[in-house]
């Protein structure tokens, strides 16, 4: 009788765990879909910002993708990046596969280092280190990828692109990733708070993570790089 009772209890625990797992998976899928929608809206908003050098456009979706990486890890960041870039290619983009490739490389170069670092250091310090790593990685990667790809879709000699790497591509990508780092720091806490209130993500079990006071860092970073962007575009 005792063994029968224990077996029944074990089956009940397994069943409860399975149900909880399905609920968690459904919630994660719903949040990922929401992030994809938010990222595409961010792309549309970015199109209102003046271009740099006539063809370089600021894209705030990287902040949304980074938040997805902070929430669920690097794989989610990749999934959101690829799906949004794919939707963009078939709806509002005129650069075709070249634009799709550059979008994915740029976003992943920023969001993946941030998500990987934060996965192992779930604290404000980890977020700052991760975002700084993302800024440096994206800036370096886009120098290389613009040198390789841009001559094809712009139809210009590689020497022309090479002459633009330091004066144009380097500051643009550094400033772009800086703005998106500030947005990530500013938006992560309110968004996660709303998701926890809706019981879509679990409550934090640790003492680390984002604290409301650190949002000031996000504001300062955002303002600094926005001003630099305005200087670069000639507004200031």
N, C-alpha and C positions, 0 to 999 in steps of 0.2 A: 504493500500500500504506500509505503514511504517513497519507494522508487517511482511509483506511478505519479505521485504528487509532484515530485521533483522534476520528472519529465514534462508534466503539464506546465509547470512554472517556466521551465526552460523554453518550451515551445511558445509560451505567451511572450517571453522576453524577445525571442527572435522575431515573432510577428510584429511586436511593437516597434522593434528596431527597424524592420523592413518598411513599415508604414512611415516612420519618421524619416527614413532615408529617401523615400519617394517624395515626401513633402518637401524636403530640403532640395532635392534635384529640381522639382517643379519651380520652387521659389528662385533658385539660381538661374534657371532658364528664363523665367519671367524678367528678372533683373537684367540679365544679359541682353534680352530683346529691348528693354527700356534704354539701356546704354547705347545700343545701336541706333535707336531713334534719336536719342539726345545728341549723339555724335554727328548724325546727318544734319540735324538742325544747326549744330555748331558750324558745319561746313557752309551752310547757307548764310549764316551770320558773317562768317569770314569773308564772303564774297562782297560784303559791303565796305570792306577795308581797302584803301588804295593799294595797288600793287607797287612793288619795289622793282626798279629797273625795267618796268613795263611788263614783266611776266612772272615775277616771284610774288606769290600770294600768301598772306598770312592765313593759317588754318588752326582754329582753336580746338578742333576735335581731338588733338593729341592729349589734352587735359582730361577729356572724358575717358579716353582709352587708358590713360595712366590710372585713373580712379578705378576702372574695371580691373586693372592689374593689381592694385592695392587690395581690392575686395576679394578676388578669387584666384589671383596668381597670374603668372606670365602667359599661360595658354589662353586664358580669357582675353587678355590684351591683344594677342595675335588674332583671335577669332573676330573680335569687334573691328579691328583694323582692316582685315581682309574683306569682311562683308560690307562695311561702309564704303571702302574704296571701290569695291565692285559695283555697288549701287550708284555711287557718284559717276563712275565711268559710263554707265548706261543712261544717266539722266541729265546731268548738268555739265559734265566735263567735255572738253573738246580736244583733249590730248591723248585719248585712246589708251592703248596698252602701256605706252611710255608713262603717261600720267598715273595709271594704276600702279605700275611698278614703283615709281618714285614715291607715291603716297604711302604704300605699304612699307617700303624701306625706311622712309623718314619717320613715320609714326612708331614703328617697331624699334628703331634705333633709340628713340626717346623713351618709350614706355617700358620696354623689356628690362633694361638695366634698373630702372626705378622699381619695377615689380619684383625683380629677383632679389635686390637688396632688401626691400621691405618685407619680403617673405621670410627672410632670415633675421631681420631686425625690426620687429613690429613695434616701433616707437617713433617719436618725432625725429630723433636723431637718424634712425634708419631711413625715414622718408626724405629728409634733407640730403643725406648722402646719396640715396638712390636717384633723386631728381638731379643732383649735381652731376652724377655719373651719366644720367640720360642726356643732359645738356651737352656734355663733352663728347659723348659717343655719337649723338646725332650730328653735331657740328662737323666732326671728323669724317663720319660716314658720308655725309652729303657733299663734302668737298670731293671725295673720290667718285661718288656716283654721278654728280653733276659733270665732272670731267669726262666720265665715260659715256653717259647717256645723252646729255643735253645737246651735243653737236648733231645727233641724229634727228631729234624731233624739232630742233630750231633751224636745222639746215645751214649751220655756220661752221667754219673751220674750227678744229679743236684749239687752235692757238688763240682764237677769240675768247673761248670759254676759259682757257687757262689764265688769260689776262684778267678775268673777272673773279677768280677764285678768292683771292685775299681781300680786294676792296669791296666786293659785293656779296658773294656766297657765304663767306666766313661770318661777317657781322650779322647778315640777315638770319642765318640759322641759329646763331648764338642768341640773338634777341628774340626770335620766334620761340625757341625752347625756353628761354627765360620767362617770357610772358605766360607760357603754358605751365611752367613750374609754379608760378604765382597763382594761377587759376586753380591748379590742382590742390595746393595748400589751402586756398580760400574755400573751395567748394566741397572738399572731402568730408569734413566734419559735419556740416549741415545735411549733406546727402545721406551719410551713414546714419545720422541721428533720425532722419525721417524714415529710413528703411527699418531701423530697429523699433521705432514706434509702431510701425505697421507690421512688426513681427516677421519681416521678410528676411532679415539676417539676425543671427543670434547676438545676444548682449555680450559686450566685451568681458572676458574673464580675467584680464590682466590689468596691471597698473600703468602699462605703457600706452602707446598709441597717440593719437592726436589729442591735444588739450585745446580748449577754446582760446586760451591766451595766445597760443602759437599762431592763430589765424592772423595776428598782426604781422608776423613774418611774411605770410602770403601777400598781404596788402602792400607791404614795403617792396617786396620783390616785384610784384605786378606793376606798381607805379613806376619803379625804376626802369624796367624794361619797356614799358609803354612809352615813357619819355624818350628813351633811346630810339624806339621805332619811329616816333614822330620826328625826331631829328634826322633819321635816315631817309624818311620819305619827303623831307623838306618842309614839313608843316611848321616845325619850330626852327 
